Amino acid sequence: WGSMAGRKLPVLNNAPEEPAEEERPPWHWAGFGVVAIFSAWVPLSYIGGAVSNRLIEGVTPEQMQNASDGERARMMLMIGLPTLVALAVASFAGAYIVGRFGSGPGQRIGMVSGGVVTLIAVALARNIMTPTVLAVSLVIVGLVAVGFGGLGGRIGEKRRT
């Protein structure tokens, strides 16, 4: 037993060097960004929906229909704003992760991720919206997702090690 204690196993001692890991292309990181944004947006939009419901609690469809244009705009803002804030936070966070841990230009990849999220979200909503509302949603959601995605990617890239 004594002679075996000082002996080293050849398998562990002669382990071959592992090849260096290849860097992922930027479009891979854009896909990761889309997944990260949606992963954050789904639970946050659930919370945003609860906030919206709380804000318009007690408003009947008749009151909404009979409201003046200004009142209707205020109610629509109370309905949509919490979800847009959730999208802004999710876009920033998802793109930050991509900018921080990815390769390539973080701001551009974050913006691409936000743009793809916009297209997917609007495509999923196309059956429940009129063409006019769909076009307006495309612009608003696009500005929020792409803008905050770019910002998150840029800040994440600055924090990259």
DSSP file with accessible surface (Angstrom, degrees, kcal/mol):
  #  RESIDUE AA STRUCTURE BP1 BP2  ACC     N-H-->O    O-->H-N    N-H-->O    O-->H-N    TCO  KAPPA ALPHA  PHI   PSI    X-CA   Y-CA   Z-CA
    1    1 A W     >        0   0  267      0, 0.0     4,-1.0     0, 0.0     3,-0.5   0.000 360.0 360.0 360.0 -36.8    0.0    0.0    0.0
    2    2 A G  H  >  +     0   0   68      1,-0.2     4,-0.5     2,-0.2     3,-0.4   0.864 360.0  51.0 -60.9 -38.7    2.8    2.4    0.8
    3    3 A S  H  4 S+     0   0  108      1,-0.2     3,-0.3     2,-0.1    -1,-0.2   0.770 106.5  55.9 -73.8 -22.3    4.3    2.3   -2.7
    4    4 A M  H >4 S+     0   0  111     -3,-0.5     3,-0.9     1,-0.2    -1,-0.2   0.738  91.1  73.1 -79.7 -21.5    0.8    3.1   -4.3
    5    5 A A  H 3< S+     0   0   89     -4,-1.0    -1,-0.2    -3,-0.4    -2,-0.1   0.851  99.0  43.6 -66.0 -33.1    0.3    6.3   -2.3
    6    6 A G  T 3< S+     0   0   72     -4,-0.5     2,-0.3    -3,-0.3    -1,-0.2   0.492  92.1 105.2 -91.0  -1.6    2.8    8.3   -4.3
    7    7 A R    <   -     0   0  187     -3,-0.9     2,-0.3    -4,-0.2    -3,-0.0  -0.591  59.3-145.1 -84.7 140.3    1.8    7.1   -7.7
    8    8 A K        -     0   0  161     -2,-0.3    -2,-0.1     1,-0.0    -3,-0.0  -0.787  22.2-111.0-103.8 146.6   -0.2    9.3  -10.1
    9    9 A L     >  -     0   0  116     -2,-0.3     4,-2.0     1,-0.1     3,-0.3  -0.586  18.7-144.8 -74.2 129.9   -2.8    8.0  -12.5
   10   10 A P  H  > S+     0   0   83      0, 0.0     4,-2.3     0, 0.0    -1,-0.1   0.817  95.4  61.9 -67.4 -27.7   -1.6    8.3  -16.1
   11   11 A V  H  4 S+     0   0  121      1,-0.2    -2,-0.0     2,-0.2    -3,-0.0   0.933 111.8  36.5 -65.0 -43.5   -5.1    9.1  -17.4
   12   12 A L  H >4 S+     0   0  135     -3,-0.3     3,-0.8     1,-0.2    -1,-0.2   0.853 117.9  51.8 -76.9 -32.6   -5.4   12.2  -15.3
   13   13 A N  H 3< S+     0   0  105     -4,-2.0    -2,-0.2     1,-0.2    -1,-0.2   0.853 114.3  40.6 -74.2 -34.7   -1.7   13.2  -15.7
   14   14 A N  T 3< S+     0   0  120     -4,-2.3    -1,-0.2    -5,-0.2    -2,-0.1  -0.065  77.4 152.3-106.9  32.7   -1.6   12.9  -19.5
   15   15 A A    <   -     0   0   68     -3,-0.8     3,-0.1     1,-0.1    -3,-0.1  -0.435  47.9-116.7 -65.6 132.9   -5.0   14.5  -20.3
   16   16 A P        -     0   0  117      0, 0.0     2,-0.1     0, 0.0    -1,-0.1  -0.365  34.1 -97.9 -68.6 151.4   -5.0   16.1  -23.8
   17   17 A E        -     0   0  191      1,-0.1     3,-0.0    -2,-0.0     0, 0.0  -0.470  37.9-119.6 -68.6 140.1   -5.5   19.9  -24.0
   18   18 A E        -     0   0  177     -2,-0.1     3,-0.1     1,-0.1    -1,-0.1  -0.612  31.9-108.8 -79.3 139.5   -9.0   20.9  -24.8
   19   19 A P        -     0   0  120      0, 0.0    -1,-0.1     0, 0.0     2,-0.1  -0.342  41.2 -94.4 -66.7 149.1   -9.4   22.9  -28.0
   20   20 A A        -     0   0   96      1,-0.1     2,-0.2    -3,-0.0    -3,-0.0  -0.382  45.5-108.0 -62.8 139.1  -10.2   26.6  -27.5
   21   21 A E        -     0   0  178     -3,-0.1     2,-0.1     1,-0.1    -1,-0.1  -0.491  33.4-118.8 -72.3 132.7  -13.9   27.2  -27.8
   22   22 A E        -     0   0  177     -2,-0.2     2,-0.3     1,-0.1    -1,-0.1  -0.484  28.1-111.5 -71.5 144.8  -15.0   28.9  -31.0
   23   23 A E        -     0   0  157     -2,-0.1    -1,-0.1     1,-0.1    79,-0.0  -0.549  32.9-116.9 -76.8 137.1  -16.7   32.3  -30.6
   24   24 A R        -     0   0  112     -2,-0.3    79,-0.1     1,-0.1    -1,-0.1  -0.479  30.3-109.3 -72.4 144.4  -20.3   32.3  -31.5
   25   25 A P    >>  -     0   0   49      0, 0.0     3,-1.3     0, 0.0     4,-1.1  -0.349  31.2-108.8 -69.2 155.4  -21.3   34.5  -34.5
   26   26 A P  H 3> S+     0   0   61      0, 0.0     4,-1.8     0, 0.0     3,-0.2   0.832 115.2  62.9 -56.6 -34.2  -23.4   37.6  -33.6
   27   27 A W  H 3> S+     0   0  185      1,-0.2     4,-1.8     2,-0.2     5,-0.1   0.838  98.1  57.2 -66.1 -27.0  -26.6   36.2  -35.1
   28   28 A H  H <> S+     0   0   55     -3,-1.3     4,-2.1     1,-0.2    -1,-0.2   0.925 106.4  49.7 -62.0 -43.1  -26.5   33.5  -32.5
   29   29 A W  H  X S+     0   0   43     -4,-1.1     4,-2.4     1,-0.2    -2,-0.2   0.849 105.1  56.8 -67.1 -32.8  -26.5   36.1  -29.8
   30   30 A A  H  X S+     0   0   12     -4,-1.8     4,-2.1     2,-0.2    -1,-0.2   0.917 107.4  49.5 -63.2 -40.2  -29.4   37.9  -31.4
   31   31 A G  H  X S+     0   0   36     -4,-1.8     4,-2.1     1,-0.2    -2,-0.2   0.914 110.0  49.9 -64.0 -41.4  -31.4   34.7  -31.1
   32   32 A F  H  X S+     0   0   88     -4,-2.1     4,-2.7     1,-0.2    -1,-0.2   0.883 108.7  54.3 -62.3 -38.7  -30.4   34.4  -27.4
   33   33 A G  H  X S+     0   0    0     -4,-2.4     4,-2.9     2,-0.2    -2,-0.2   0.906 105.8  51.6 -62.1 -41.8  -31.5   38.0  -27.0
   34   34 A V  H  X S+     0   0   19     -4,-2.1     4,-2.6     2,-0.2     5,-0.2   0.942 112.4  46.1 -59.9 -46.9  -34.9   37.2  -28.4
   35   35 A V  H  X S+     0   0   94     -4,-2.1     4,-2.6     1,-0.2    -2,-0.2   0.922 113.3  49.4 -62.7 -43.1  -35.4   34.3  -26.0
   36   36 A A  H  X S+     0   0   24     -4,-2.7     4,-1.6     2,-0.2    -2,-0.2   0.916 111.6  48.9 -64.5 -41.4  -34.1   36.4  -23.1
   37   37 A I  H  X S+     0   0    0     -4,-2.9     4,-3.1     1,-0.2     3,-0.2   0.949 114.3  44.2 -64.4 -48.9  -36.5   39.3  -23.9
   38   38 A F  H  X S+     0   0   46     -4,-2.6     4,-2.3     1,-0.2    -1,-0.2   0.898 109.8  57.0 -62.9 -37.7  -39.5   37.0  -24.2
   39   39 A S  H  < S+     0   0   78     -4,-2.6    -1,-0.2    -5,-0.2    -2,-0.2   0.846 116.2  35.9 -61.9 -33.8  -38.5   35.1  -21.0
   40   40 A A  H  X S+     0   0   27     -4,-1.6     4,-1.7    -3,-0.2    -2,-0.2   0.849 115.2  55.3 -84.6 -36.6  -38.5   38.4  -19.1
   41   41 A W  H  X S+     0   0   32     -4,-3.1     4,-3.2    -5,-0.2     5,-0.3   0.870  97.9  61.9 -69.3 -36.9  -41.5   40.0  -20.9
   42   42 A V  H  X S+     0   0   93     -4,-2.3     4,-1.6     2,-0.2    -1,-0.2   0.968 111.7  35.0 -58.9 -55.2  -44.0   37.2  -20.3
   43   43 A P  H  > S+     0   0   70      0, 0.0     4,-1.9     0, 0.0    -1,-0.2   0.910 119.4  51.8 -68.2 -34.6  -44.0   37.4  -16.5
   44   44 A L  H  X S+     0   0   56     -4,-1.7     4,-2.7     1,-0.2    -2,-0.2   0.884 108.5  50.4 -67.8 -35.8  -43.6   41.2  -16.5
   45   45 A S  H  X S+     0   0   38     -4,-3.2     4,-2.7     2,-0.2    -1,-0.2   0.832 105.7  57.0 -72.3 -27.9  -46.5   41.6  -18.9
   46   46 A Y  H  X S+     0   0  188     -4,-1.6     4,-1.9    -5,-0.3    -2,-0.2   0.941 110.4  43.9 -62.5 -44.7  -48.6   39.5  -16.6
   47   47 A I  H  X S+     0   0  100     -4,-1.9     4,-2.4     1,-0.2    -2,-0.2   0.919 112.5  53.1 -65.0 -41.9  -47.8   41.9  -13.8
   48   48 A G  H  X S+     0   0    5     -4,-2.7     4,-2.7     1,-0.2    35,-0.2   0.890 107.1  52.1 -61.0 -38.8  -48.5   44.8  -16.2
   49   49 A G  H  X S+     0   0   25     -4,-2.7     4,-2.6     2,-0.2    -1,-0.2   0.900 108.4  50.6 -64.2 -39.2  -51.9   43.3  -17.1
   50   50 A A  H  X S+     0   0   58     -4,-1.9     4,-2.0     2,-0.2    -2,-0.2   0.911 110.8  49.0 -65.3 -39.9  -52.8   43.1  -13.4
   51   51 A V  H  X S+     0   0   67     -4,-2.4     4,-2.4     2,-0.2    -2,-0.2   0.929 111.0  50.6 -64.7 -43.3  -51.7   46.8  -13.0
   52   52 A S  H  X S+     0   0    6     -4,-2.7     4,-2.0     1,-0.2    -2,-0.2   0.922 109.3  50.5 -59.2 -46.3  -53.8   47.8  -16.0
   53   53 A N  H  < S+     0   0  113     -4,-2.6    -1,-0.2     1,-0.2     4,-0.2   0.887 111.0  49.4 -60.0 -38.2  -56.9   45.9  -14.6
   54   54 A R  H >< S+     0   0  175     -4,-2.0     3,-0.8     1,-0.2    -1,-0.2   0.890 109.4  52.0 -67.2 -39.5  -56.4   47.7  -11.3
   55   55 A L  H 3< S+     0   0   89     -4,-2.4    -2,-0.2     1,-0.2    -1,-0.2   0.832 117.8  35.8 -68.1 -33.7  -56.1   51.1  -13.0
   56   56 A I  T >< S+     0   0   39     -4,-2.0     3,-2.2    -5,-0.2    -1,-0.2   0.198  83.2 144.4-106.6  17.5  -59.4   50.7  -15.0
   57   57 A E  T <  S+     0   0  135     -3,-0.8     3,-0.1     1,-0.3    -3,-0.1  -0.280  70.1  20.2 -55.9 131.6  -61.3   48.8  -12.4
   58   58 A G  T 3  S+     0   0   67      1,-0.3     2,-0.6     0, 0.0    -1,-0.3   0.355  87.7 128.5  90.6  -7.0  -64.9   49.8  -12.5
   59   59 A V    <   -     0   0   53     -3,-2.2    -1,-0.3     4,-0.1    -3,-0.0  -0.730  46.9-152.2 -83.9 122.7  -64.9   51.2  -16.0
   60   60 A T     >  -     0   0   55     -2,-0.6     4,-2.2    -3,-0.1     5,-0.2  -0.541  25.8-112.7 -90.0 159.8  -67.7   49.6  -18.0
   61   61 A P  H  > S+     0   0   98      0, 0.0     4,-2.6     0, 0.0     5,-0.2   0.866 119.5  55.5 -58.0 -34.0  -67.7   49.1  -21.7
   62   62 A E  H  > S+     0   0  116      2,-0.2     4,-2.4     1,-0.2     5,-0.1   0.904 106.8  48.9 -65.9 -41.5  -70.5   51.7  -22.0
   63   63 A Q  H  > S+     0   0  102      2,-0.2     4,-0.6     1,-0.2    -1,-0.2   0.901 112.2  49.2 -63.8 -39.2  -68.4   54.3  -20.2
   64   64 A M  H >< S+     0   0   42     -4,-2.2     3,-0.6     1,-0.2    -2,-0.2   0.922 112.9  46.7 -64.7 -43.1  -65.5   53.5  -22.5
   65   65 A Q  H 3< S+     0   0  144     -4,-2.6    -2,-0.2     1,-0.2    -1,-0.2   0.872 116.3  43.8 -67.8 -37.9  -67.8   53.8  -25.6
   66   66 A N  H 3< S+     0   0  131     -4,-2.4    -1,-0.2    -5,-0.2    -2,-0.2   0.450  90.3 114.1 -88.7  -0.2  -69.4   57.1  -24.4
   67   67 A A  S << S-     0   0   10     -4,-0.6    -3,-0.0    -3,-0.6    -4,-0.0  -0.331  72.3-108.5 -71.5 151.8  -66.1   58.7  -23.2
   68   68 A S     >  -     0   0   64      1,-0.1     4,-2.9    -2,-0.0     5,-0.2  -0.260  36.9-100.0 -69.3 168.3  -64.7   61.7  -25.0
   69   69 A D  H  > S+     0   0  132      1,-0.2     4,-2.4     2,-0.2     5,-0.2   0.904 124.5  49.3 -59.5 -41.2  -61.6   61.3  -27.1
   70   70 A G  H  > S+     0   0   54      2,-0.2     4,-2.1     1,-0.2    -1,-0.2   0.916 112.9  46.0 -64.9 -43.2  -59.4   62.6  -24.3
   71   71 A E  H  > S+     0   0   97      2,-0.2     4,-2.4     1,-0.2    -2,-0.2   0.904 113.0  50.2 -66.3 -40.7  -60.9   60.3  -21.7
   72   72 A R  H  X S+     0   0   86     -4,-2.9     4,-2.7     2,-0.2    -2,-0.2   0.913 109.9  50.7 -64.7 -41.0  -60.7   57.3  -24.1
   73   73 A A  H  X S+     0   0   61     -4,-2.4     4,-2.2    -5,-0.2    -1,-0.2   0.908 110.1  50.4 -62.5 -40.6  -57.0   58.1  -24.8
   74   74 A R  H  X S+     0   0  143     -4,-2.1     4,-2.2     2,-0.2    -2,-0.2   0.924 111.9  47.3 -64.1 -42.1  -56.3   58.3  -21.1
   75   75 A M  H  X S+     0   0   14     -4,-2.4     4,-1.8     2,-0.2    -2,-0.2   0.908 111.0  50.8 -66.4 -40.5  -58.0   54.9  -20.5
   76   76 A M  H  X S+     0   0  101     -4,-2.7     4,-2.8     1,-0.2     5,-0.3   0.881 109.3  52.1 -65.1 -34.8  -56.1   53.3  -23.4
   77   77 A L  H  X S+     0   0  103     -4,-2.2     4,-2.8     1,-0.2    -2,-0.2   0.915 107.9  50.9 -65.4 -41.2  -52.9   54.7  -21.9
   78   78 A M  H  < S+     0   0   40     -4,-2.2    -1,-0.2     1,-0.2    -2,-0.2   0.836 114.3  45.7 -66.0 -28.9  -53.7   53.1  -18.5
   79   79 A I  H  < S+     0   0   57     -4,-1.8     4,-0.4    -5,-0.2    -2,-0.2   0.922 123.5  30.6 -78.1 -44.5  -54.4   49.8  -20.3
   80   80 A G  H  X S+     0   0   28     -4,-2.8     4,-2.1    -5,-0.1     3,-0.3   0.798 102.4  72.8 -89.3 -30.0  -51.3   49.8  -22.5
   81   81 A L  H  X S+     0   0   85     -4,-2.8     4,-2.7    -5,-0.3     5,-0.2   0.898  93.3  53.5 -60.2 -44.5  -48.6   51.6  -20.6
   82   82 A P  H  > S+     0   0   21      0, 0.0     4,-2.1     0, 0.0    -1,-0.2   0.907 111.5  47.3 -59.3 -35.8  -47.9   48.9  -17.9
   83   83 A T  H  > S+     0   0   47     -4,-0.4     4,-2.3    -3,-0.3    -2,-0.2   0.889 111.4  50.7 -72.0 -36.1  -47.3   46.4  -20.7
   84   84 A L  H  X S+     0   0   46     -4,-2.1     4,-2.4     2,-0.2    -1,-0.2   0.885 109.2  50.8 -67.6 -37.3  -45.0   48.8  -22.6
   85   85 A V  H  X S+     0   0   82     -4,-2.7     4,-2.5     2,-0.2     5,-0.2   0.918 109.4  51.5 -64.0 -40.8  -43.0   49.4  -19.4
   86   86 A A  H  X S+     0   0    8     -4,-2.1     4,-2.6    -5,-0.2    -2,-0.2   0.914 110.3  49.0 -61.1 -41.3  -42.7   45.6  -19.0
   87   87 A L  H  X S+     0   0    0     -4,-2.3     4,-3.0     2,-0.2     5,-0.3   0.907 109.8  51.5 -64.9 -41.1  -41.5   45.4  -22.6
   88   88 A A  H  X S+     0   0   11     -4,-2.4     4,-2.4     2,-0.2    -2,-0.2   0.939 112.8  44.6 -61.5 -46.7  -38.9   48.2  -22.0
   89   89 A V  H  X S+     0   0   81     -4,-2.5     4,-2.7     1,-0.2     5,-0.2   0.931 115.9  47.2 -63.6 -45.0  -37.5   46.5  -18.9
   90   90 A A  H  X S+     0   0    0     -4,-2.6     4,-3.0    -5,-0.2     5,-0.3   0.910 112.6  49.0 -65.4 -41.5  -37.5   43.1  -20.6
   91   91 A S  H  X S+     0   0    0     -4,-3.0     4,-2.1     2,-0.2     5,-0.3   0.919 113.2  47.0 -64.6 -43.7  -35.8   44.5  -23.8
   92   92 A F  H  X S+     0   0   64     -4,-2.4     4,-2.3    -5,-0.3    -2,-0.2   0.953 116.2  44.4 -61.1 -49.2  -33.2   46.3  -21.8
   93   93 A A  H  X S+     0   0   40     -4,-2.7     4,-2.0     2,-0.2    -2,-0.2   0.923 114.6  47.1 -65.4 -46.3  -32.4   43.2  -19.6
   94   94 A G  H  X S+     0   0    2     -4,-3.0     4,-1.7     1,-0.2    -1,-0.2   0.920 116.3  44.1 -62.6 -43.0  -32.4   40.7  -22.4
   95   95 A A  H  X S+     0   0    0     -4,-2.1     4,-3.0    -5,-0.3     5,-0.2   0.843 108.3  58.8 -72.1 -31.4  -30.1   42.9  -24.6
   96   96 A Y  H  X S+     0   0   65     -4,-2.3     4,-2.8    -5,-0.3     5,-0.2   0.937 105.9  49.3 -60.5 -44.7  -27.9   43.7  -21.6
   97   97 A I  H  X S+     0   0   85     -4,-2.0     4,-2.6     2,-0.2     5,-0.4   0.926 113.0  46.8 -60.3 -44.7  -27.2   40.0  -21.1
   98   98 A V  H  X S+     0   0    2     -4,-1.7     4,-2.0     1,-0.2    -2,-0.2   0.920 115.0  46.1 -65.6 -42.5  -26.4   39.6  -24.8
   99   99 A G  H  < S+     0   0    0     -4,-3.0    -2,-0.2     1,-0.2    -1,-0.2   0.888 116.0  46.2 -66.1 -37.4  -24.1   42.7  -24.8
  100  100 A R  H  < S+     0   0   59     -4,-2.8    61,-0.4    -5,-0.2    -2,-0.2   0.910 129.0  20.1 -73.8 -43.2  -22.4   41.6  -21.6
  101  101 A F  H  < S+     0   0  128     -4,-2.6    -2,-0.2    -5,-0.2    -3,-0.2   0.552 109.5  83.7-108.5  -8.9  -21.7   38.0  -22.4
  102  102 A G  S  < S-     0   0    8     -4,-2.0     2,-0.3    -5,-0.4     4,-0.1  -0.058  72.0-116.4 -85.5-172.6  -21.9   37.9  -26.2
  103  103 A S  S    S+     0   0   10    -79,-0.1   -74,-0.1   -78,-0.1    -1,-0.1  -0.896  71.0  30.2-122.4 155.1  -19.5   38.7  -28.9
  104  104 A G  S    S-     0   0   28     -2,-0.3     2,-0.7    53,-0.0    -2,-0.1  -0.377 110.3 -17.1  92.3-174.2  -19.8   41.4  -31.5
  105  105 A P     >  -     0   0   43      0, 0.0     4,-2.3     0, 0.0     5,-0.2  -0.540  56.8-161.3 -73.1 109.3  -21.4   44.8  -31.3
  106  106 A G  H  > S+     0   0    0     -2,-0.7     4,-2.6     1,-0.2    48,-0.3   0.874  86.0  52.2 -60.7 -40.4  -23.8   44.7  -28.3
  107  107 A Q  H  > S+     0   0   80     46,-0.4     4,-2.3     2,-0.2    -1,-0.2   0.948 112.5  44.4 -64.7 -46.7  -25.9   47.7  -29.3
  108  108 A R  H  > S+     0   0  170      2,-0.2     4,-2.5     1,-0.2    -2,-0.2   0.919 114.7  48.5 -64.6 -42.8  -26.6   46.3  -32.8
  109  109 A I  H  X S+     0   0    9     -4,-2.3     4,-2.6     1,-0.2    -1,-0.2   0.910 111.3  51.0 -65.5 -39.3  -27.3   42.8  -31.5
  110  110 A G  H  X S+     0   0    0     -4,-2.6     4,-2.4    -5,-0.2    40,-0.3   0.903 110.8  48.9 -63.0 -39.4  -29.7   44.2  -28.8
  111  111 A M  H  X S+     0   0   75     -4,-2.3     4,-2.5    38,-0.3    -2,-0.2   0.911 110.9  49.5 -67.8 -40.2  -31.5   46.2  -31.5
  112  112 A V  H  X S+     0   0   73     -4,-2.5     4,-2.6     2,-0.2     5,-0.2   0.928 110.5  50.9 -63.5 -43.4  -31.9   43.2  -33.8
  113  113 A S  H  X S+     0   0    0     -4,-2.6     4,-2.4     1,-0.2    -2,-0.2   0.933 111.4  47.8 -59.1 -45.8  -33.2   41.2  -30.8
  114  114 A G  H  X S+     0   0    0     -4,-2.4     4,-2.2     1,-0.2    32,-0.3   0.890 111.0  51.7 -63.1 -38.0  -35.7   43.9  -30.0
  115  115 A G  H  X S+     0   0   20     -4,-2.5     4,-2.3     2,-0.2    -2,-0.2   0.914 109.8  48.0 -65.0 -42.2  -36.8   44.1  -33.7
  116  116 A V  H  X S+     0   0   57     -4,-2.6     4,-2.5     2,-0.2     5,-0.2   0.916 110.2  52.3 -65.9 -40.6  -37.3   40.3  -33.9
  117  117 A V  H  X S+     0   0    0     -4,-2.4     4,-2.9    -5,-0.2     5,-0.2   0.924 108.9  51.8 -59.4 -42.3  -39.4   40.4  -30.7
  118  118 A T  H  X S+     0   0    5     -4,-2.2     4,-2.7     1,-0.2     5,-0.3   0.941 110.2  47.2 -59.3 -49.1  -41.5   43.2  -32.2
  119  119 A L  H  X S+     0   0  115     -4,-2.3     4,-2.3     1,-0.2    -1,-0.2   0.907 114.3  46.8 -62.4 -40.9  -42.2   41.2  -35.4
  120  120 A I  H  X S+     0   0   68     -4,-2.5     4,-2.4     2,-0.2    -2,-0.2   0.941 113.3  48.3 -66.7 -45.3  -43.1   38.1  -33.5
  121  121 A A  H  X S+     0   0   19     -4,-2.9     4,-1.4    -5,-0.2    -2,-0.2   0.923 114.6  44.9 -62.8 -43.9  -45.3   39.9  -31.0
  122  122 A V  H  X S+     0   0   21     -4,-2.7     4,-0.7    -5,-0.2    -1,-0.2   0.903 111.8  52.8 -69.4 -37.5  -47.2   41.8  -33.8
  123  123 A A  H >< S+     0   0   47     -4,-2.3     3,-0.7    -5,-0.3     4,-0.3   0.904 109.4  49.3 -63.8 -37.7  -47.5   38.6  -35.9
  124  124 A L  H 3< S+     0   0  131     -4,-2.4     3,-0.4     1,-0.2    -1,-0.2   0.812 114.5  45.4 -69.1 -28.7  -49.0   36.8  -32.9
  125  125 A A  H >X S+     0   0   17     -4,-1.4     3,-1.6    -5,-0.2     4,-0.5   0.445  82.2 100.9 -93.7   0.0  -51.5   39.7  -32.3
  126  126 A R  T << S+     0   0  138     -3,-0.7     3,-0.5    -4,-0.7    -1,-0.2   0.787  79.2  53.2 -61.2 -28.0  -52.5   40.1  -36.0
  127  127 A N  T 34 S+     0   0  132     -3,-0.4    -1,-0.3    -4,-0.3    -2,-0.1   0.643 110.0  46.4 -82.0 -14.1  -55.8   38.2  -35.6
  128  128 A I  T <4 S+     0   0  144     -3,-1.6     2,-0.3     2,-0.1    -1,-0.2   0.370 105.4  66.0-109.8   5.1  -57.1   40.3  -32.7
  129  129 A M  S  < S-     0   0   64     -4,-0.5     0, 0.0    -3,-0.5     0, 0.0  -0.936  78.7-116.3-127.8 151.3  -56.3   43.8  -34.0
  130  130 A T     >  -     0   0   79     -2,-0.3     4,-2.9     1,-0.1     5,-0.2  -0.396  40.2-105.4 -73.3 159.9  -57.6   46.0  -36.8
  131  131 A P  H  > S+     0   0  111      0, 0.0     4,-2.4     0, 0.0     5,-0.2   0.881 120.9  50.6 -57.0 -37.9  -55.0   46.8  -39.4
  132  132 A T  H  > S+     0   0  105      2,-0.2     4,-2.4     1,-0.2     5,-0.2   0.947 112.8  44.4 -65.8 -47.6  -54.7   50.4  -38.1
  133  133 A V  H  > S+     0   0   72      1,-0.2     4,-2.8     2,-0.2    -1,-0.2   0.893 112.5  53.9 -64.4 -36.7  -54.2   49.3  -34.5
  134  134 A L  H  X S+     0   0   38     -4,-2.9     4,-2.5     2,-0.2    -1,-0.2   0.925 109.3  47.4 -63.3 -42.9  -51.7   46.7  -35.7
  135  135 A A  H  X S+     0   0   55     -4,-2.4     4,-2.0    -5,-0.2    -2,-0.2   0.923 113.6  47.1 -65.4 -43.7  -49.7   49.3  -37.6
  136  136 A V  H  X S+     0   0   76     -4,-2.4     4,-2.9     1,-0.2     5,-0.2   0.920 112.6  50.3 -64.1 -41.7  -49.6   51.7  -34.7
  137  137 A S  H  X S+     0   0   26     -4,-2.8     4,-2.9     1,-0.2     5,-0.5   0.898 106.8  55.1 -62.8 -40.2  -48.7   48.8  -32.4
  138  138 A L  H  X S+     0   0   71     -4,-2.5     4,-2.0    -5,-0.2    -1,-0.2   0.933 112.5  43.0 -59.0 -43.8  -45.9   47.8  -34.7
  139  139 A V  H  X S+     0   0   90     -4,-2.0     4,-2.7     2,-0.2    -2,-0.2   0.956 119.0  41.8 -67.9 -49.7  -44.4   51.3  -34.5
  140  140 A I  H  X S+     0   0   73     -4,-2.9     4,-2.3     2,-0.2     5,-0.2   0.951 118.9  43.4 -66.1 -49.9  -44.8   51.8  -30.8
  141  141 A V  H  X S+     0   0   22     -4,-2.9     4,-3.1    -5,-0.2     5,-0.3   0.911 114.7  52.4 -62.9 -39.5  -43.7   48.3  -29.8
  142  142 A G  H  X>S+     0   0   13     -4,-2.0     4,-2.6    -5,-0.5     5,-0.5   0.924 108.8  48.8 -62.2 -44.9  -40.8   48.5  -32.3
  143  143 A L  H  X5S+     0   0  126     -4,-2.7     4,-1.8     3,-0.2     5,-0.3   0.923 116.5  43.0 -61.3 -43.0  -39.6   51.8  -30.9
  144  144 A V  H  X5S+     0   0   27     -4,-2.3     4,-2.6    -5,-0.2     5,-0.4   0.963 119.3  41.0 -68.3 -51.6  -39.7   50.5  -27.3
  145  145 A A  H  X5S+     0   0    0     -4,-3.1     4,-1.9    -5,-0.2   -31,-0.2   0.927 121.4  40.7 -66.8 -45.3  -38.2   47.1  -28.0
  146  146 A V  H  X5S+     0   0   41     -4,-2.6     4,-2.6    -5,-0.3     5,-0.2   0.929 117.9  48.2 -70.3 -42.3  -35.5   48.2  -30.4
  147  147 A G  H  X<S+     0   0   41     -4,-1.8     4,-2.1    -5,-0.5    -2,-0.2   0.958 118.1  37.8 -63.3 -52.0  -34.7   51.4  -28.4
  148  148 A F  H  X S+     0   0   87     -4,-2.6     4,-2.6    -5,-0.3    -1,-0.2   0.827 114.9  56.4 -72.4 -28.6  -34.4   49.7  -25.1
  149  149 A G  H  X S+     0   0    0     -4,-1.9     4,-2.5    -5,-0.4   -38,-0.3   0.930 108.9  46.6 -64.8 -43.4  -32.7   46.7  -26.7
  150  150 A G  H  X S+     0   0    2     -4,-2.6     4,-2.3   -40,-0.3    -2,-0.2   0.919 113.4  48.7 -63.0 -42.6  -30.0   48.9  -28.2
  151  151 A L  H  X S+     0   0   69     -4,-2.1     4,-2.5    -5,-0.2     5,-0.2   0.941 113.2  46.6 -63.5 -46.6  -29.5   50.7  -24.9
  152  152 A G  H  X S+     0   0    0     -4,-2.6     4,-2.7     1,-0.2    -2,-0.2   0.915 113.2  49.2 -62.9 -41.6  -29.2   47.4  -22.9
  153  153 A G  H  X S+     0   0    0     -4,-2.5     4,-2.4   -46,-0.2   -46,-0.4   0.896 111.3  50.0 -65.2 -38.6  -26.9   45.9  -25.5
  154  154 A R  H  X S+     0   0  106     -4,-2.3     4,-1.8   -48,-0.3    -2,-0.2   0.933 114.0  43.3 -66.2 -45.3  -24.7   49.0  -25.4
  155  155 A I  H  X S+     0   0   45     -4,-2.5     4,-1.2     2,-0.2    -2,-0.2   0.910 113.8  51.9 -68.3 -39.7  -24.4   49.1  -21.6
  156  156 A G  H  < S+     0   0    0     -4,-2.7     3,-0.4    -5,-0.2     4,-0.3   0.908 107.7  52.2 -61.6 -40.4  -23.9   45.4  -21.5
  157  157 A E  H >< S+     0   0   74     -4,-2.4     3,-1.2     1,-0.2    -1,-0.2   0.892 105.9  54.3 -64.5 -36.6  -21.1   45.6  -24.0
  158  158 A K  H 3< S+     0   0  145     -4,-1.8    -1,-0.2     1,-0.2    -2,-0.2   0.794 109.2  48.9 -65.9 -28.1  -19.4   48.3  -21.9
  159  159 A R  T 3< S+     0   0  141     -4,-1.2    -1,-0.2    -3,-0.4    -2,-0.2   0.412  84.5 123.6 -90.2  -0.5  -19.5   46.0  -18.9
  160  160 A R    <         0   0   76     -3,-1.2   -59,-0.1    -4,-0.3   -60,-0.1  -0.348 360.0 360.0 -63.0 140.2  -18.0   43.1  -20.9
  161  161 A T              0   0  156    -61,-0.4    -1,-0.1    -2,-0.0    -2,-0.1  -0.579 360.0 360.0 -89.9 360.0  -14.8   41.6  -19.4
